[in-house]
Amino acid sequence: MIRDVVVLGSGPAGLTAAVYSARANLHPLVVEGEPSSTSDQPGGQLMLTTEVENYPGFAQGILGPELMERFRAQALRFGAEFLTARATAVDLSHRPFGIWTSATAAAGQAAPEVEARTLIVATGARSLMLGIPGEDRLFGHGVSTCATCDGFFFRGQEIAVVGGGDSALEEALFLSRFATKVTVVHRRKELRASKIMQDRAFANDKIAFRWDTVVTEVLGDGKLRGLAVRNVTTGEEAELAVSGLFVAIGHEPNTSLFAGQLELLDNGYIKTHDGTRTSVEGVLACGDVQDDAYRQAVTAAGSGCMAAIDAERFLEAHGGP
Amino acid sequence: MGSRMTTLSDATFDEHVQGADTPVLVDFWAEWCGPCKLISPVLEEIAEEQSGKIQVAKVNIDENLDVTRRYEVMSIPTLILFKEGEAVARIVGARGKAQLLQEISAYL
């Protein structure tokens, strides 16, 4: 089946692209991803956040998952279709583009699941893990990728959050509702987070900071019992006794699917020009997958709108939908 | 629409899991857990399609701390597969349907 518009990804960028292209009668198919406990899931990174306070229009704030539910409902209302699967391969060498998904693979099918006259790439970015010994082994036994899911289990305990940006402080503040002490471990001596988040974290007496420090190993047998840490200026090594570890050290774009087919920047993000155009005509990119500067829900949504308009114009210039 | 998933509690857990004539996949979840909500329809489908081969049950961890502690659940969703009352497999974190089925298929 050949579609006018296929959207890969279902965060703010992908769903805004779906709303706009559905309202333009382009009947978009959204390949929305599969359930997971990382940000790589339908709805994207906001599914793991609590209160979103800076999305315009929500004066009292809104929960991340609820905001994404509303985005999705709005896209459905105008006729967007959803496929709950992960894109596993694309062929961008000729139009229509071929897209294979985890659903295709499960059915043992060789032909692409769907073909697209225009493809909107909104696959976003995923959280980086530390990649240190013990991290995988103790996943689910003290190491967590989802503070909103697992904060509950650390009631009355001491835990650590690694990172120095807004996400790290948001997690630390959220977790301070449960834990008796949250130590923010950061490799520099100042935070990258916004002023308002810093003020809140510094004012919270359950939150402590360990500056110039990196975690070198996650310790524990069946269960996390501490972290091996090293001060990067003095070289001094120590053990931090905590029973939980939450990692918020940044993101990398989900672009491995497009390697060798779309031009990428050195840092792995998709290179765009003239709005959301990529190096392949008819392929548009929006949201965090092409944004290494702003990475906000509202900028992602804005670029999703641009991608839908760019797709519509491309279709018009190439003989109409 | 009726659910094929059984709701278990601290009080009913042992009897149900030990007395089942098929393996039981137990979903430890909570209302406030986003990924738990995402896999709920996946588990419904598995319960429906694998009916007779496997039962699917859920435990609300907020209300059933005894079972939750006994199985050392520290992250949700956690799925534990019980066969003849014994925990034989444990899956931490949400998954898509195909991968979930693949991970439990060896025990069915």
HADDOCK unambig.tbl for C-alpha pairs under 7 A between the chains (distance, minus, plus):
assign (segid A and resid 34 and name CA) (segid B and resid 95 and name CA) 6.92 0.50 0.50
assign (segid A and resid 34 and name CA) (segid B and resid 96 and name CA) 5.12 0.50 0.50
assign (segid A and resid 35 and name CA) (segid B and resid 35 and name CA) 6.62 0.50 0.50
assign (segid A and resid 35 and name CA) (segid B and resid 38 and name CA) 5.78 0.50 0.50
assign (segid A and resid 35 and name CA) (segid B and resid 39 and name CA) 6.25 0.50 0.50
assign (segid A and resid 35 and name CA) (segid B and resid 94 and name CA) 5.48 0.50 0.50
assign (segid A and resid 35 and name CA) (segid B and resid 95 and name CA) 5.04 0.50 0.50
assign (segid A and resid 35 and name CA) (segid B and resid 96 and name CA) 5.20 0.50 0.50
assign (segid A and resid 36 and name CA) (segid B and resid 35 and name CA) 6.41 0.50 0.50
assign (segid A and resid 36 and name CA) (segid B and resid 93 and name CA) 6.25 0.50 0.50
assign (segid A and resid 36 and name CA) (segid B and resid 94 and name CA) 4.13 0.50 0.50
assign (segid A and resid 36 and name CA) (segid B and resid 95 and name CA) 4.93 0.50 0.50
assign (segid A and resid 37 and name CA) (segid B and resid 35 and name CA) 5.74 0.50 0.50
assign (segid A and resid 37 and name CA) (segid B and resid 93 and name CA) 5.04 0.50 0.50
assign (segid A and resid 37 and name CA) (segid B and resid 94 and name CA) 5.13 0.50 0.50
assign (segid A and resid 47 and name CA) (segid B and resid 34 and name CA) 6.50 0.50 0.50
assign (segid A and resid 65 and name CA) (segid B and resid 34 and name CA) 6.84 0.50 0.50
assign (segid A and resid 106 and name CA) (segid B and resid 98 and name CA) 6.66 0.50 0.50
assign (segid A and resid 140 and name CA) (segid B and resid 74 and name CA) 5.99 0.50 0.50
assign (segid A and resid 140 and name CA) (segid B and resid 75 and name CA) 5.12 0.50 0.50
assign (segid A and resid 140 and name CA) (segid B and resid 92 and name CA) 6.03 0.50 0.50
assign (segid A and resid 141 and name CA) (segid B and resid 74 and name CA) 5.81 0.50 0.50
assign (segid A and resid 142 and name CA) (segid B and resid 74 and name CA) 6.72 0.50 0.50
assign (segid A and resid 148 and name CA) (segid B and resid 33 and name CA) 6.57 0.50 0.50
assign (segid A and resid 149 and name CA) (segid B and resid 32 and name CA) 6.97 0.50 0.50
assign (segid A and resid 149 and name CA) (segid B and resid 33 and name CA) 4.74 0.50 0.50
assign (segid A and resid 149 and name CA) (segid B and resid 75 and name CA) 6.87 0.50 0.50
assign (segid A and resid 149 and name CA) (segid B and resid 76 and name CA) 6.00 0.50 0.50
assign (segid A and resid 150 and name CA) (segid B and resid 74 and name CA) 6.81 0.50 0.50
assign (segid A and resid 150 and name CA) (segid B and resid 75 and name CA) 5.13 0.50 0.50
assign (segid A and resid 150 and name CA) (segid B and resid 76 and name CA) 6.41 0.50 0.50
assign (segid A and resid 153 and name CA) (segid B and resid 74 and name CA) 5.72 0.50 0.50
